Amino acid sequence: MNFIQFIGTQRSGSNLLRTMLNQLPEIAAPHPPHILKTFEPLLPIYGNLNENANFESLIHDVCMWIELNPVTWQSSKFDRIRIKNSCKGNTLIELLYRVYSYYAELQNSEYTCCKSMSNVHQYSDLKAAGLNPRYIYLHRDGRDVACSFKKAIVGEKHVYHIARQWKSDQEKSMEVEQNIPSDRFINVKYRDLITNPESVLKNICSFLNVPFNQNMLDYFHAEESLKTARSGKMWQNLSQPIMAWNYNKYLKELTAQEIRVFEIVAGETLERLGYTVTSDYKNAVEIEEHDIEAYSLQNRLMKKEAVLMADPHDIEARYPQKEMLNMLNRKLVYSNRFCHKLTL
C-alpha cells in the first residue's frame, strides 16, 4: 500500500487538501486521530509488545480510539483480528500503517493518506520502519497560523508558544526535505493552494502518479467534507468553496506586539520559506525569561478560556475520546507507580 504523510503544522489548510485528495478514488484520506502523538506516550501501559496479548490490547485501543474520532471514518468498526494478522511486527508505527492500509483497502484505494502533521517528528522512526512515505509538506505563513490557533479549541494560544511550535515543525519538515529523494517529497504553500488550486492540485497529482479529477475542486459538495464541517467549528469552512482571499489575516488580527514576538521567535524560518517579515527581528532585544513566564501563564489561561467558550457541539463530539484518554492516563499513572514500587 502506498503511504502519503502530510507534514507541517495544523491550521495550515491540511483538512482542505485532505478532502480534495479524498475526492480521488485512488486515495483514501480519512480525518486524523493522531495515533502516534496520542499513543506513543501511553506505550508503557502495554508492556512488552512482543507478547501478543499486549500488542492485541494496543490494537484494540487504537481501533477504539479511531472509532471514537470526532469525524467518523467510513468504516464504523475495525476488524482487530485482520489488522493483527496483517502486521509484520509488533510496533506502534507498524500498527499505524496497517490500520490506514486496512481502511484504504475497504475503499479500494491504492494510496492511504495520514494527515497527522506532527508525525514529522517521527520521521526517523518512519524511515527505520521502512515505510518510505511520500511526504506532502504543506506550509502557511506562521502568523496566519497563529490567528487560526487563537480561535481554535485545540493547540497553543499565545503567539510566543505558537511561534515556537510552528518554527520547530517547519525546521523538521525542511530537514526531511534535505534527507529523502526528491521524488518522495513535495512542497506546497497554502497561499498557492487557495489562489491557484487547479495548478497546485495537478502538480500534486503528477507527484503521486494519479490522474487529476475536476471533482477535487468541488470537494465542498462531498460527504466527507460536509461530515467534517458538521463535526466542529474548526472545520466549518470545508462546506464552502475555496476562500482565495484567506491569507495575510495577521495584518488585521494580530497586534503589532504579537507580530513582533512571533518574528523574534521565528523570523528566520519565515524568511527561509519565502514570507516577508515586518520587523527588524535580527536586531530586536531577546525575549527575557520573566516575559516568557508571563506568556506561559497567559497561554494556560487562554487554553482554558478556549474550552469554556467552545461550541457545546464541539465539546460533545470530542467527549468520547477525552474520556478514553482520561482512562488510559489513569492506567499510565498506575503502571508508573507499580514499576516504581518494583524498583524500590
C-alpha positions in Angstrom: 0.0 0.0 0.0 1.4 3.4 -1.0 1.6 5.8 2.0 1.2 9.5 1.9 2.2 11.6 5.0 1.3 15.2 5.5 3.9 17.3 7.4 4.0 20.8 8.7 1.7 22.5 11.3 -2.0 22.2 11.9 -4.3 25.1 10.9 -2.4 25.3 7.5 -5.2 24.1 5.2 -4.4 20.4 5.7 -8.1 19.4 6.0 -8.8 21.3 2.9 -6.1 19.5 1.0 -7.1 16.2 2.6 -10.7 16.4 1.4 -9.5 17.4 -2.0 -7.3 14.4 -2.3 -10.1 12.2 -0.8 -12.1 13.0 -3.9 -9.8 10.8 -5.9 -10.8 7.1 -5.9 -7.1 6.2 -5.8 -6.6 7.9 -2.4 -8.3 7.2 1.0 -7.7 10.2 3.2 -9.6 10.0 6.5 -9.7 12.5 9.2 -6.7 12.0 11.5 -7.0 10.5 15.0 -3.3 11.4 15.7 -2.3 7.8 16.6 1.4 8.3 17.1 1.1 11.6 19.1 -1.6 10.1 21.3 -0.3 6.5 21.9 3.5 6.9 22.0 3.4 8.4 25.5 1.0 5.7 26.6 3.1 2.7 25.4 4.3 1.8 29.0 0.7 0.7 29.7 1.0 -2.2 27.3 4.3 -3.6 28.4 6.4 -5.7 26.1 4.7 -5.5 22.7 6.5 -8.7 21.6 4.0 -10.5 23.7 1.0 -11.0 21.5 -1.6 -10.3 24.3 0.0 -6.9 24.9 0.1 -6.0 21.3 -3.5 -7.1 20.8 -4.5 -4.8 23.7 -2.8 -1.9 21.9 -4.5 -2.8 18.6 -7.9 -2.8 20.4 -7.3 0.6 22.0 -6.0 2.2 18.8 -9.1 0.9 16.8 -11.4 2.1 19.5 -9.7 5.5 19.5 -10.4 5.7 15.8 -14.0 4.6 16.2 -14.5 7.4 18.7 -12.9 10.1 16.4 -14.9 13.3 16.3 -15.0 12.9 12.5 -16.0 9.3 11.8 -14.2 7.1 9.3 -16.4 5.4 6.7 -15.7 2.1 8.4 -17.6 2.2 11.7 -15.9 -0.9 13.1 -12.4 -2.2 12.6 -11.6 -5.9 12.3 -8.9 -6.3 15.0 -8.0 -9.8 14.0 -7.5 -8.9 10.4 -5.3 -5.9 11.3 -3.3 -8.1 13.8 -2.7 -10.7 11.1 -1.5 -8.1 8.6 1.1 -6.6 11.0 4.7 -7.6 10.1 6.0 -6.5 13.6 4.6 -5.6 16.9 5.2 -1.8 16.9 3.0 1.3 17.0 4.3 2.5 13.7 3.5 -0.8 12.0 0.1 -0.7 13.5 -0.4 2.9 12.2 0.5 1.7 8.7 -1.7 -1.4 8.8 -4.8 0.5 10.2 -4.5 3.1 7.4 -3.9 0.4 4.8 -6.9 -1.6 6.1 -9.1 1.5 5.7 -7.7 2.1 2.1 -8.4 -1.5 1.1 -12.0 -1.1 2.2 -12.2 1.9 -0.1 -10.5 0.0 -2.9 -7.8 2.8 -3.0 -4.1 2.3 -3.8 -3.0 5.2 -1.6 -3.6 5.7 2.1 -3.1 9.2 3.4 -2.2 10.2 7.0 -2.9 13.9 7.8 -1.3 13.9 11.3 1.2 16.6 10.5 3.0 16.2 13.9 4.3 12.8 12.6 7.1 14.9 11.0 8.8 14.5 14.4 8.7 10.7 14.0 10.4 10.9 10.6 13.4 8.8 11.7 11.1 6.2 13.2 9.0 6.0 10.0 12.2 5.6 8.0 13.6 3.0 10.3 10.3 1.1 10.0 10.8 1.0 6.2 7.5 2.9 5.4 9.1 5.4 3.0 6.0 7.6 2.6 5.6 10.2 0.0 5.7 13.5 2.0 3.4 16.4 1.3 4.9 19.4 3.2 2.0 22.0 3.4 3.0 25.2 5.0 1.3 28.5 5.7 2.5 31.9 7.0 3.1 31.2 10.7 1.5 34.5 11.7 -1.8 33.4 10.0 -1.4 30.0 11.7 -1.3 31.9 15.0 -4.5 33.8 14.1 -6.2 30.4 13.5 -4.9 28.7 16.6 -6.1 31.6 18.8 -9.7 30.9 17.7 -9.5 27.0 17.8 -10.4 24.7 20.6 -7.1 22.9 20.2 -3.4 24.0 20.3 -1.3 26.7 21.9 -2.9 30.2 22.2 -0.2 32.7 22.9 1.8 33.8 19.8 5.1 33.1 21.6 4.2 29.4 22.0 2.5 29.1 18.6 5.7 30.6 17.0 7.9 28.1 18.8 5.8 25.2 17.7 5.5 26.5 14.1 9.3 27.0 13.9 10.0 23.5 15.2 7.6 21.9 12.8 8.9 23.8 9.7 12.5 23.2 10.5 11.9 19.5 11.0 10.0 19.4 7.7 12.8 21.2 5.9 15.2 18.6 7.4 13.1 15.8 6.0 13.2 17.5 2.6 17.0 17.5 2.7 17.3 13.8 3.6 14.9 12.0 1.2 14.8 11.6 -2.6 13.0 14.4 -4.3 10.5 12.0 -5.9 9.1 11.4 -2.4 8.7 15.0 -1.3 6.6 17.9 -2.5 6.5 21.4 -1.0 3.1 23.1 -1.1 2.4 26.6 0.0 -1.2 27.2 1.4 -1.5 30.6 -0.3 -0.8 28.9 -3.7 -3.3 26.2 -3.0 -6.1 28.7 -2.4 -5.2 31.2 -5.1 -4.3 28.8 -7.8 -5.8 25.5 -6.8 -6.1 23.7 -10.1 -2.4 24.2 -10.9 -1.3 23.1 -7.4 -3.6 20.0 -7.4 -2.4 18.9 -10.8 1.2 19.2 -9.6 0.4 17.1 -6.6 -1.4 14.5 -8.8 1.7 14.3 -11.0 3.8 13.8 -7.9 1.6 10.9 -6.8 1.2 9.5 -10.3 -2.6 9.7 -10.2 -4.9 11.5 -12.6 -6.3 14.9 -11.8 -10.0 15.0 -11.4 -12.2 18.1 -11.5 -14.1 16.8 -8.5 -11.1 17.8 -6.4 -12.2 21.4 -6.8 -15.8 20.5 -5.8 -14.7 19.0 -2.5 -17.2 21.1 -0.6 -20.1 19.1 -2.0 -18.6 15.7 -0.9 -20.0 13.8 2.1 -16.5 13.7 3.7 -16.2 17.5 3.6 -19.8 18.0 4.9 -19.3 15.4 7.6 -16.1 17.1 8.7 -17.7 20.6 8.6 -20.5 19.3 10.8 -18.1 17.9 13.4 -16.6 21.1 14.6 -16.3 24.8 14.1 -12.6 24.4 13.3 -13.6 22.7 10.0 -16.8 24.6 9.1 -15.2 26.2 6.0 -14.9 22.8 4.3 -18.6 23.1 3.4 -17.7 26.3 1.4 -15.8 26.9 -1.9 -12.2 27.9 -1.6 -11.6 31.2 0.0 -9.0 32.7 -2.2 -8.5 35.8 0.0 -7.8 33.8 3.1 -4.2 34.9 3.7 -2.3 37.8 5.4 -5.0 37.8 8.0 -2.4 38.5 10.7 -2.1 42.1 9.5 -5.5 42.8 10.9 -6.0 40.2 13.6 -2.6 40.3 15.4 -1.3 43.4 17.3 2.0 44.9 16.4 3.4 43.4 19.6 2.2 39.9 18.7 3.7 40.2 15.3 7.0 41.4 16.8 7.1 38.5 19.3 6.3 35.9 16.5 9.1 37.3 14.3 11.6 37.4 17.1 11.0 33.7 17.6 10.5 32.5 14.0 11.5 35.4 11.7 14.4 33.5 10.2 12.2 30.5 9.4 9.5 32.8 7.9 12.1 34.2 5.5 13.5 30.8 4.6 10.1 29.8 3.4 9.6 33.0 1.4 7.4 35.0 3.8 8.0 38.7 4.2 8.8 39.9 7.8 7.6 43.3 9.1 10.1 44.0 11.8 13.9 44.1 12.2 13.8 40.9 14.3 17.5 40.2 13.9 18.4 43.3 16.0 15.5 43.0 18.4 16.1 42.6 22.1 15.9 39.0 23.1 12.8 37.9 24.9 13.6 37.7 28.6 12.8 34.9 31.0 10.3 36.8 33.0 8.4 37.7 29.8 8.3 34.0 28.8 6.9 33.1 32.2 4.2 35.7 31.7 3.4 34.4 28.2 3.2 30.8 29.6 0.7 31.9 32.2 -1.4 33.8 29.6 -1.2 30.7 27.4 -2.6 28.4 30.0 -5.4 30.8 30.8 -6.2 31.3 27.1 -6.4 27.5 26.6 -8.9 27.2 29.5 -11.0 30.0 28.1 -11.0 28.4 24.6 -12.6 25.3 26.1 -15.1 27.3 28.2 -16.1 29.4 25.1 -16.2 26.4 22.7 -19.4 25.4 21.0 -21.2 22.8 23.0 -21.4 20.6 19.9 -17.6 20.6 19.6 -17.2 19.6 23.3 -19.8 16.8 22.9 -18.1 15.5 19.7 -14.7 15.3 21.5 -16.1 13.9 24.8 -15.8 10.1 23.9 -12.1 10.4 23.0 -11.5 12.6 26.0 -13.0 10.1 28.4 -10.9 7.3 26.8 -7.7 9.3 27.1 -8.5 10.0 30.7 -8.9 6.3 31.4 -5.7 5.5 29.6 -3.8 8.2 31.5 -5.1 6.7 34.8 -3.7 3.3 33.7 -0.4 5.0 32.8 -0.1 6.6 36.3 -0.9 3.2 37.9 1.7 1.5 35.6 4.4 4.0 36.5 3.6 3.7 40.2 3.7 -0.1 40.0 7.1 -0.1 38.2 8.4 2.4 40.8 7.5 0.1 43.6 9.2 -2.9 41.9 12.5 -0.9 41.7 12.4 0.2 45.4 
